[in-house]
Amino acid sequence: MRPRPSSPLQHLLDGVIVALTVSLGAGTAAAQPTAAPAEQPSAAPEEQDGEPAAPPDSQAAVDPASAAEPPTSGPLEIIVEGERNPAGSRGLSRREIREMPGVLGDPYRVIEIAPGVTPTVSGFPYFFIRGAPPGNIGYTFDGIQVPLLFHVGGGPSVIPPALVQRVDLHLGPYPARFGRLAGAVVEAEAAPPPYDFRGEASLRLGDLAGHVEGPVRDDLTVFVAGRWSAGVALITALVPSVDLNYGDYQARAIYEPRKGERISVFAFGARDYLAAAINGETPEVLLDSDFHRLDLRYGRDFDSGTIDAAVTLGLDQSRGLGGVERASDWKLGARTRFVRQLGSRAILRGGLDIALDDYDIDKGGAGGSGGLFPEVSTGQLQDAFSELFQSRLDVAVGAWTEATVALSDRSTITPGLRVDYHTSMGDASLAIDPKLVGSFGVGKHLKLIPAIGVASQRPGFLPLPALQIAGIPGGLQRSLQTSFGAEVEVGPLQVGGTLFRQVTFGLTDALGTGRGTELSSERFLARSLGDAYGLEIGARGALRRDILFMVSYTLSRATRERDGVTVPSAFDRTHVLHAALLYDLGRGWRAGVRHVFYTGFPADEVAAGRPLNEHPDRVRPFYRFDLRVSKRWRVGETGYINLILDLQNATLSREVLDVTCDAAGCSPRIFGPITLPALGLEAGF
């Protein structure tokens, strides 16, 4: 049987995994075919060794910038004030972010343990969330949308953990302040400035990172950070099949001229380059991109609320991808937001925002196939990319409002409305997206959370900087998001379950609609009816003061309707299970273990003359075991040194990454084993 060419996703992941293998000290990697409510104060629990003994309320978290452990003399009481998560959203605390095995301490990557999240590939931080593809998932930091969030597509996040206070996963319907996304939103909230100077430097095999922050004056605080792939240059010199480098920077200044008033300037950006030789070939460029943001913000508190206004300047660039030699997107955005208390039982929120994107596209030339689609002819790619990407000016204007009304001490209802107007290449479209979320207390420990909403988005593409499909061909994607959840909280234990259904009309999903190598513009512009439904179960809490556990399970089905035939999504996995234990062993030792299991995706692909199969066979399931061990030594009153071993896939499990099909049937392509042993050293004060 002659294998068909592997898919574009296969080649992209091959390159990323090879790069991660080099930069993070991975084991073997080889692909081969085989036949087989309202805002209110919240108190955190008493801490021990600088971390909560039990998980804090998911609606509020302790400042994660507090890296040094507090003195052991006497208990430490911390009061946290801020907005609670919207009902149905899921927050992740500092300890879950920094100590979860297998996520390498990355604040965004930790969402993979949440119910409703389906991985594309083990360890690759791009997900299908309630059936929505990666192109329909938005990642934001402090209200700013981030393009290529992970270095070289699958490495460390471009946002350092020290800047992140908490991470919230809005599965849908998400809050009205977010918009223009037909899937989910992953939101990271910026950590507030500290009262004293703090700093940290970290060294992992492959990169060097560090930050320093603190008050320059009583009314001015600064933060400076950066990451550089220092060790990668030496490693790639020894491994000529891979050429890899990356880096990022962040700088923030917050000025408070008077109490309740603040002015901030925040700049950040990242650069990524990856070229790799797959199967012994000459290295080809898989990714060559950078982005930059400058955010200017003013905020003021009033007796009955707050108001914020911001202007964001940005530049996104990609080079040598497909038929595009260079794509750039100069960005200008402005937004304002207010929060106002209405009496004692309601809070009103609202805002306006505008986004201008000036695209400049250079096609052909040195761009060629860029190595991203090696099995597709340059001519086909140039034809497709000439239609998909064009120089133009895109404009989007939005307005939103929502109100949280307290029906009782434990019950609220939150209606919301968002309106967006899009123009691109002479096309215009209006999106009117209503939302309604309730939270009803039943007895002392139970809450019921029904939700329904509409979300809209322009045609989506792969999550790459400056590559947004031109115009609005086929209109907007429209997603109807519904769920009914229940949450039980008894002491330190939190248990929740949610039934959901999410239907997307006019879905663009080139990867999830079907596997295969055909990459004409029709594939990227093709529309389908996307449907996802299922059950999500999550539990977490303290088994003892020194043991924290987390469990999540998702039973779901994601389908696509094409040509009148309903088929499972190419990344549909019926069962996804995560279980983790975090241990405080005392004397500065901490350890954690995590088990990951999910069933296989459909063993089928789209090809000319190949009929659609409503019930295809599935590839084999996958499991892996992650382990994390750390030791902290104190240095003086506030200093510390951390030594960390974070081992992803300690079981050396091999995963089915793709399938190849012909008239005789489909065969799985086995990849691995891939293991990422990250040995890290942190020192700070």
Secondary structure, DSSP 8 states (H G I E B T S, - for coil): -------HHHHHHHHHHHHHHHHHT-----EEE--------EE---EETTEESS---TT----TT--S---SSS----EE-S----TT-EEE-HHHHHH-TTTTT-TTGGGGGSTTEEEEETTEEEEEETTB-GGG-EEEETTEE-SS-BGGGTSSBSS-GGGEEEEEEE-SS--TTS-S-SS-EEEEEE----SS-EEEEEEETTEEEEEEEEEEETTEEEEEEEEE-HHHHHHHHH-TTEEEEEEEEEEEEEEEEETTEEEEEEEEEEEEEEEE-STT---EEEEEEEEEEEEEEEEEEETTEEEEEEEEEEEEEEEEETTEEEEEEEEEEEEEEEEEEETTTEEEEEEEEEEEEEEEEEESGGGTTTTTSTTS-HHHHHHHHHHH---EEEEEEEEEEEEEEEEETTEEEEEEEEEEEEEETTEEEEEEEEEEEEEEEETTTEEEEEEEEEEEE-----S-TT---SS-TT--EEEEEEEEEEEEEETTEEEEEEEEEEEEEEE--TTTS---S---HHHHH--EEEEEEEEEEEEEEEEETTEEEEEEEEEEEEEEEETTEEEE-TT--SEEEEEEEEEEEETTEEEEEEEEEE---BS----TT----SS--B---EEEEEEEEEEEEEETTTEEEEEEEEEE-TT---EEEEEEEETTEEEEEEE----EEEEEEEEE-
